Amino acid sequence: MSKGIFITATGTDIGKTYVTALIVKKLHDAGINAGYYKAALSGAEYIDGRLVPGDADYVKRVSGINQSLESMVSYVYENAVSPHLAARIEGNPVEEYKVLEDFKAVCGKHDFVTAEGSGGIVCPIRFDGTKKIFLEDIIKLLGLDTLVVADGGLGTINSAVTTCGYIRSRGIAVRGIILNNYDPESEMHRDNKAMIEQITKIPVIAEVKAGDRELDIDAEVLKAYFSVPKCHW
């Protein structure tokens, strides 16, 4: 049965997609049948008359997987705002049944599926008179544990600790933290890593330096953070 993990971050522009691409690449390069999934993507651009989901396209190009873009994302919006607002502007709001159906389809074709969130953990996915869906609801719907991407620099102790605390308070497991833009020569960055681990009791499983093209973790170790989804199949 397919296994999965959900990648979220301490906020927007932390490098979640960049790190996600390195995760999928690590698995793919190890000969593992790896797939990708994202429920809602906003900020897509028209290229040759076609709305292209940039995050998914980036992951596909970096990782080398041959999965179709259409199967990688359920809802694609042009406006570069939170999915709930993009849907309010453009229509086509997120429906849970479609998210679950599409995720199951990806799991049916891949052994290890990396699901990526939108923005940070409190990102509203749909918020209207009919339904209110937040990113945490998507994670629970898919029945996945999480990895949190955080910046390596100033302010990350607060953002990482509060993000992990919020996720846990919602009954969702945080399996590990990945620090992006990490400088191993910086005393502050090294201390940030140590403090985050001591306060949260969650391991930093990898550090990604600026410009890295590989995730510094063994593929077999990485696989251990994936688990069988607890959603209703």
Salt bridges, closest charged atoms under 4 A:
ASP29 OD2 - LYS25 NZ 2.71
ASP55 OD2 - LYS38 NZ 2.67
ASP57 OD2 - ARG61 NE 3.11
GLU70 OE2 - ARG50 NH2 2.86
GLU95 OE2 - ARG126 NH1 3.06
GLU95 OE1 - LYS131 NZ 2.79
GLU96 OE1 - LYS131 NZ 3.23
ASP102 OD2 - LYS98 NZ 3.04
GLU116 OE2 - LYS38 NZ 3.65
ASP128 OD2 - ARG126 NE 2.76
GLU136 OE2 - ARG170 NE 3.11
ASP145 OD2 - ARG175 NH1 3.98
ASP145 OD1 - LYS230 NZ 3.27
GLU207 OE2 - LYS193 NZ 2.70
ASP212 OD2 - LYS209 NZ 3.70
GLU214 OE2 - LYS25 NZ 2.51
GLU220 OE2 - LYS223 NZ 3.46
